Amino acid sequence: MTKVAIITDSTAAIPPELAAALNITVVPLTVNWDGQTYRDGFDISYQDFYSRLRQSKTLPTTSQASPGDFARVYDDLLGKGYDVFALLISAGISGTYDSACQALTHFPGKKIKVMDSRQASMPLTMAAIRVAKAAQKGATLLEVENIAKDVCGRVKTYFALETLEFLHRGGRIGGAARLLGTALDLKPILTLDEGIIKAVGKVRTFKRATKSIYDIARKELGKNGKIDYLGLVATDESHLVQLEADARKLFEINELENGFISPVIGVHVGPGAFGFVYLPEK
């Protein structure tokens, strides 16, 4: 039986050692800053990126992965005898999915499936890890696709920002636009809905933002609800440690993944952002 190789993009921010262990190929997007181009997750660390972003007078921009980037990866994996499954950042946020689809024209009749996850960052991370583990256990291309659809369809995503400035300047504000002009001193709470960023609410402090997100999750889960898979993501390690400690006090969690917001996503959400992402237990 042919094995399945998994491709995702760098916004998933999967650590290189984990990607290697799970046979996940990561295609990088790029950060463009003051005349320099950095491959997301390869050429600039999250620590250096967020430190510089807080002090910089210029705002970096981002670029999607190109069709050529995907064509090279497809060619390599097909040459090794794999079927290929690419699970990528929401097409509502990035043109990376379109690039991956354009690259398919060079491989007619080959077993390559490209899926718009309608997610980004940690929910994409969680889905990519789940399908990669299934592929390692012998899941077929169709089975891998069905697992991805299940995770991406059920995952709940909430995140909070220090400011809407970066989303607004980067043109990714989507349904959160209604908060502009009212959120100067407020911390917006956002969600991903059908691949588009939408507003949930706003609070005055990050402490309240965390509590508000946890309250939303507790209400959605119900009295006896459990979290099958929790993902926490932030822009610095101390914040991530605190988020995990708080979450473990409040929720019954079967599996937990934590990580950092990639520089490409960081361009649009800014320093200090954090996310709470979960799959309820079936």
PLY file of the C-alpha trace (Angstrom):
ply
format ascii 1.0
element vertex 282
property float x
property float y
property float z
element edge 281
property int vertex1
property int vertex2
end_header
0.00 0.00 0.00
1.29 3.44 -0.96
2.17 5.68 1.96
0.93 9.25 2.25
3.28 12.21 2.72
1.93 15.33 4.40
2.66 18.90 3.33
1.71 21.99 5.28
2.91 25.57 5.30
5.04 27.54 7.74
2.12 29.32 9.40
1.52 26.06 11.26
4.87 26.74 12.98
5.61 23.04 13.50
9.06 22.66 15.11
11.58 21.18 12.63
12.30 18.14 14.80
8.60 17.31 15.07
8.04 17.83 11.35
10.92 15.44 10.62
9.61 12.83 13.06
6.14 12.93 11.49
7.38 13.17 7.89
5.72 16.57 7.37
7.17 18.78 4.65
6.83 22.47 5.48
6.60 24.97 2.63
7.57 28.44 3.88
5.82 31.72 3.25
8.06 34.78 3.43
8.43 37.94 5.48
9.65 41.03 3.62
11.23 43.68 5.81
13.38 46.68 4.98
14.55 45.20 1.70
15.30 41.74 3.10
13.33 38.53 2.54
13.08 35.91 5.28
11.66 32.43 4.92
9.11 31.99 7.67
10.38 29.55 10.28
13.73 29.13 8.54
15.60 32.44 8.34
14.21 34.35 11.32
13.31 33.07 14.79
10.12 34.09 16.53
12.18 35.63 19.36
14.13 37.89 17.00
11.06 38.70 14.97
8.84 39.88 17.84
11.65 41.76 19.54
12.32 43.66 16.33
8.61 44.17 15.58
8.00 45.94 18.89
10.73 48.46 18.14
10.52 48.81 14.36
9.29 51.99 12.70
8.49 50.00 9.55
5.91 47.24 9.19
6.97 44.06 7.39
4.84 42.48 4.70
4.27 38.85 3.80
4.25 36.82 0.60
2.53 33.53 -0.14
4.44 30.44 -1.18
4.72 30.20 -4.97
3.45 27.48 -7.34
7.09 26.63 -8.01
7.68 26.00 -4.31
4.91 23.42 -4.29
5.85 21.89 -7.63
9.34 21.12 -6.32
7.95 19.46 -3.21
5.36 17.45 -5.17
8.04 16.23 -7.56
10.31 15.16 -4.71
7.63 13.28 -2.78
6.11 11.60 -5.83
9.61 10.51 -6.83
9.93 8.80 -3.47
6.75 6.84 -4.14
4.31 8.75 -1.92
0.75 9.85 -2.43
0.63 13.50 -1.36
-1.74 15.42 0.91
-1.27 19.18 1.34
-3.16 20.87 4.17
-2.78 24.63 3.99
-3.63 28.01 5.49
-7.11 29.37 4.78
-7.58 30.69 1.26
-9.52 33.53 2.88
-6.29 34.74 4.48
-3.51 33.79 2.06
-3.02 32.92 -1.60
-0.85 29.94 -0.65
-3.66 27.44 -1.27
-4.13 28.87 -4.78
-0.40 28.46 -5.44
-0.57 24.81 -4.37
-3.51 24.23 -6.72
-1.75 25.94 -9.63
1.21 23.61 -9.17
-1.07 20.60 -9.71
-1.25 21.37 -13.43
2.28 20.00 -13.79
1.27 16.61 -12.34
-1.84 15.37 -14.20
-3.18 12.06 -12.96
-0.93 11.98 -9.89
-2.31 11.25 -6.45
-2.05 14.69 -4.90
-4.82 16.21 -2.80
-4.71 19.87 -1.78
-7.06 21.03 0.96
-7.94 24.51 2.17
-7.95 24.02 5.95
-9.91 27.28 6.45
-7.59 27.64 9.43
-4.22 29.15 10.30
-1.59 28.87 13.01
-2.45 26.45 15.84
-5.63 24.88 14.40
-3.65 24.13 11.25
-0.84 22.75 13.42
-3.22 20.41 15.23
-4.82 19.16 12.02
-1.45 18.59 10.33
-0.16 16.62 13.30
-3.29 14.47 13.47
-3.20 13.56 9.78
0.55 12.94 9.84
0.17 10.50 12.73
-2.61 8.72 10.84
-0.49 8.55 7.70
2.35 6.97 9.66
-0.10 4.29 10.82
-1.02 3.49 7.22
-4.02 5.73 6.52
-4.87 6.10 2.83
-5.10 9.43 1.00
-8.89 9.40 1.38
-8.69 8.51 5.07
-6.18 11.29 5.69
-8.45 13.77 3.93
-11.44 12.71 6.03
-9.46 13.14 9.25
-8.39 16.62 8.16
-11.99 17.55 7.34
-13.14 16.33 10.75
-10.49 18.25 12.70
-10.77 21.46 10.66
-14.55 21.31 10.78
-14.88 20.79 14.54
-12.00 22.84 15.92
-12.87 25.95 17.93
-10.48 28.88 17.67
-10.32 32.03 19.77
-7.53 34.56 19.93
-6.82 37.94 21.47
-4.66 40.81 20.29
-3.01 43.75 21.97
-4.26 45.92 19.11
-6.12 45.65 15.78
-3.48 47.88 14.17
-1.54 45.04 12.55
-4.61 43.25 11.16
-5.88 46.53 9.77
-2.59 47.58 8.18
-2.05 44.11 6.75
-5.52 43.99 5.17
-6.60 40.81 6.99
-9.16 42.32 9.33
-12.25 40.73 7.75
-15.33 40.73 9.99
-13.40 42.32 12.84
-13.55 45.68 11.07
-16.55 46.75 13.13
-14.29 47.02 16.19
-12.07 49.64 14.58
-12.45 53.06 16.10
-13.88 51.64 19.32
-10.98 49.46 20.37
-8.21 51.97 20.92
-7.78 50.94 24.54
-9.44 47.53 24.26
-8.23 44.01 23.58
-10.24 42.44 20.76
-11.27 38.78 20.98
-11.51 37.16 17.57
-12.33 33.83 15.98
-11.86 32.09 12.64
-15.24 31.41 11.05
-15.25 29.62 7.68
-11.68 30.76 7.20
-12.41 34.44 7.85
-11.40 36.48 10.92
-14.45 37.68 12.83
-14.97 39.58 16.07
-16.34 37.91 19.19
-15.94 40.78 21.63
-13.56 43.16 23.34
-12.23 43.62 26.87
-9.94 46.11 28.59
-7.06 43.89 29.72
-5.29 40.74 28.59
-6.19 39.09 31.89
-9.83 39.65 31.09
-9.27 38.47 27.54
-7.95 35.14 28.79
-10.85 34.76 31.24
-13.37 35.68 28.54
-12.02 33.09 26.12
-11.97 30.42 28.81
-15.56 31.32 29.77
-16.64 30.95 26.13
-15.00 27.52 25.93
-16.54 26.36 29.22
-19.98 27.41 28.03
-19.54 25.64 24.69
-18.26 22.46 26.33
-21.05 22.31 28.90
-20.88 21.01 32.45
-19.39 17.61 31.62
-17.57 18.52 28.42
-13.96 17.49 27.94
-11.28 18.73 25.57
-9.91 16.01 23.33
-7.10 18.16 21.93
-6.06 21.62 23.14
-3.71 23.95 21.33
-2.22 27.05 22.90
-0.19 29.59 20.97
1.51 32.87 21.89
4.39 35.15 20.93
6.58 34.56 23.98
7.38 31.59 26.19
6.39 33.03 29.58
2.91 33.83 28.30
2.59 30.34 26.87
3.57 28.76 30.20
0.93 30.82 32.03
-1.77 29.96 29.48
-1.07 26.25 29.91
-1.10 26.46 33.71
-4.45 28.27 33.67
-5.97 25.89 31.14
-4.98 22.78 33.08
-6.72 24.17 36.17
-9.98 24.76 34.33
-10.33 21.98 31.79
-10.05 18.22 31.52
-7.64 17.78 28.62
-6.72 14.55 26.84
-3.93 15.94 24.66
-2.21 19.33 24.59
-0.07 21.05 21.98
1.54 24.43 22.49
3.66 26.59 20.25
4.53 30.02 18.97
2.86 32.25 16.43
4.93 32.20 13.25
6.45 35.47 11.99
4.15 35.50 8.93
1.09 35.36 11.18
2.79 37.74 13.60
3.00 40.41 10.91
-0.80 40.53 10.98
-1.61 39.92 14.66
1.30 41.76 16.25
3.32 41.05 19.40
1.47 39.86 22.48
-1.24 37.97 20.61
-2.33 34.56 21.91
-4.74 31.82 20.91
-6.84 29.10 22.54
-7.80 26.31 20.15
-9.64 23.13 21.06
-11.35 20.02 19.79
-14.19 18.91 22.04
-14.28 15.25 22.92
-16.78 13.37 20.77
0 1
1 2
2 3
3 4
4 5
5 6
6 7
7 8
8 9
9 10
10 11
11 12
12 13
13 14
14 15
15 16
16 17
17 18
18 19
19 20
20 21
21 22
22 23
23 24
24 25
25 26
26 27
27 28
28 29
29 30
30 31
31 32
32 33
33 34
34 35
35 36
36 37
37 38
38 39
39 40
40 41
41 42
42 43
43 44
44 45
45 46
46 47
47 48
48 49
49 50
50 51
51 52
52 53
53 54
54 55
55 56
56 57
57 58
58 59
59 60
60 61
61 62
62 63
63 64
64 65
65 66
66 67
67 68
68 69
69 70
70 71
71 72
72 73
73 74
74 75
75 76
76 77
77 78
78 79
79 80
80 81
81 82
82 83
83 84
84 85
85 86
86 87
87 88
88 89
89 90
90 91
91 92
92 93
93 94
94 95
95 96
96 97
97 98
98 99
99 100
100 101
101 102
102 103
103 104
104 105
105 106
106 107
107 108
108 109
109 110
110 111
111 112
112 113
113 114
114 115
115 116
116 117
117 118
118 119
119 120
120 121
121 122
122 123
123 124
124 125
125 126
126 127
127 128
128 129
129 130
130 131
131 132
132 133
133 134
134 135
135 136
136 137
137 138
138 139
139 140
140 141
141 142
142 143
143 144
144 145
145 146
146 147
147 148
148 149
149 150
150 151
151 152
152 153
153 154
154 155
155 156
156 157
157 158
158 159
159 160
160 161
161 162
162 163
163 164
164 165
165 166
166 167
167 168
168 169
169 170
170 171
171 172
172 173
173 174
174 175
175 176
176 177
177 178
178 179
179 180
180 181
181 182
182 183
183 184
184 185
185 186
186 187
187 188
188 189
189 190
190 191
191 192
192 193
193 194
194 195
195 196
196 197
197 198
198 199
199 200
200 201
201 202
202 203
203 204
204 205
205 206
206 207
207 208
208 209
209 210
210 211
211 212
212 213
213 214
214 215
215 216
216 217
217 218
218 219
219 220
220 221
221 222
222 223
223 224
224 225
225 226
226 227
227 228
228 229
229 230
230 231
231 232
232 233
233 234
234 235
235 236
236 237
237 238
238 239
239 240
240 241
241 242
242 243
243 244
244 245
245 246
246 247
247 248
248 249
249 250
250 251
251 252
252 253
253 254
254 255
255 256
256 257
257 258
258 259
259 260
260 261
261 262
262 263
263 264
264 265
265 266
266 267
267 268
268 269
269 270
270 271
271 272
272 273
273 274
274 275
275 276
276 277
277 278
278 279
279 280
280 281
